[in-house]
């Protein structure tokens, strides 16, 4: 079974990109939403303080998914932020790139 065969969960990528400045010269941004099949699992949950918990996820996406640090992902009912740049996943037998792995976090 290869990595893409395990991509059975819908992940929504909310990417933000710079757009044209408004009439006052203030930068504006455009948000685009794309659904892709991927996989995710919870890595950890740490208490940061009273009633605040930091939950970290490992997310696996296909190579075609456009995602960068700071983008937001929707994993089921949870909205998380991508931390750092995605890394490439390689097939051990062929050496080919088969997907991307990234860390995403949310403070609840």
C-alpha positions in Angstrom: 0.0 0.0 0.0 1.5 3.4 -1.0 1.0 6.8 0.6 -1.6 8.0 -1.9 -3.7 4.9 -1.2 -4.0 6.1 2.4 -5.3 9.5 1.5 -9.0 9.0 2.3 -9.9 12.0 4.4 -10.9 15.4 3.0 -8.6 18.3 4.0 -9.6 21.8 3.0 -6.7 24.1 2.3 -7.3 27.8 2.9 -4.5 29.6 1.2 -3.9 33.3 1.6 -2.2 35.3 -1.1 -1.4 39.0 -1.6 -3.8 41.0 -3.7 -4.0 44.5 -5.0 -3.8 47.2 -2.3 -7.0 49.1 -1.5 -7.6 52.8 -2.3 -5.6 53.8 0.8 -2.6 51.7 -0.2 -3.3 49.1 2.5 -2.3 45.5 1.4 -5.2 43.2 0.9 -5.3 39.4 0.7 -7.3 36.9 -1.2 -8.2 33.6 0.4 -8.8 30.5 -1.8 -10.3 27.2 -0.6 -9.4 23.9 -2.1 -10.5 20.4 -1.0 -7.9 17.6 -1.3 -7.7 14.0 -0.2 -5.1 13.5 2.5 -4.6 11.9 5.9 -4.0 13.4 9.3 -3.3 12.2 12.9 -3.0 14.0 16.2 0.6 14.2 17.4 0.2 15.8 20.8 -1.9 17.9 23.1 -0.2 20.2 25.7 -1.7 22.5 28.3 -0.5 26.1 27.8 -2.3 27.6 30.7 -5.8 27.7 32.3 -8.3 26.3 29.8 -5.8 26.6 26.8 -4.6 23.5 25.0 -2.2 23.4 22.0 -3.0 20.4 19.8 -0.5 19.4 17.0 -1.3 17.3 14.0 0.8 15.6 11.3 -0.9 16.0 7.9 -0.1 14.1 4.7 -1.2 15.6 1.4 -0.6 14.7 -2.3 2.3 16.4 -4.1 -0.2 18.5 -6.1 -1.6 20.2 -3.0 -0.5 23.9 -2.8 0.2 24.6 0.9 2.7 26.9 2.7 3.5 27.9 6.2 0.8 30.0 7.7 -2.0 28.6 5.6 -5.0 27.2 7.4 -6.4 23.7 7.0 -9.7 22.2 8.0 -9.4 18.7 9.4 -12.9 17.4 9.9 -14.4 20.1 12.3 -11.1 21.5 13.4 -9.3 24.5 11.8 -5.5 24.4 12.2 -2.6 26.5 11.0 0.4 25.1 9.1 3.6 25.5 11.0 6.8 25.5 8.9 7.2 24.4 5.3 5.9 21.0 4.1 8.5 18.2 3.6 8.5 15.8 0.7 7.5 12.1 1.2 9.5 9.5 -0.8 8.6 6.0 -1.7 11.2 3.7 -0.2 11.2 1.3 -3.1 11.3 3.8 -6.1 12.7 6.9 -4.5 9.9 9.0 -6.1 8.2 11.8 -4.3 4.7 10.6 -3.4 3.3 13.4 -1.2 3.9 16.1 1.4 4.1 15.9 5.2 3.5 18.9 7.4 2.8 20.0 11.0 -0.3 21.9 11.9 -1.4 23.3 15.2 -4.4 24.9 16.9 -4.8 26.5 20.4 -8.1 25.5 21.9 
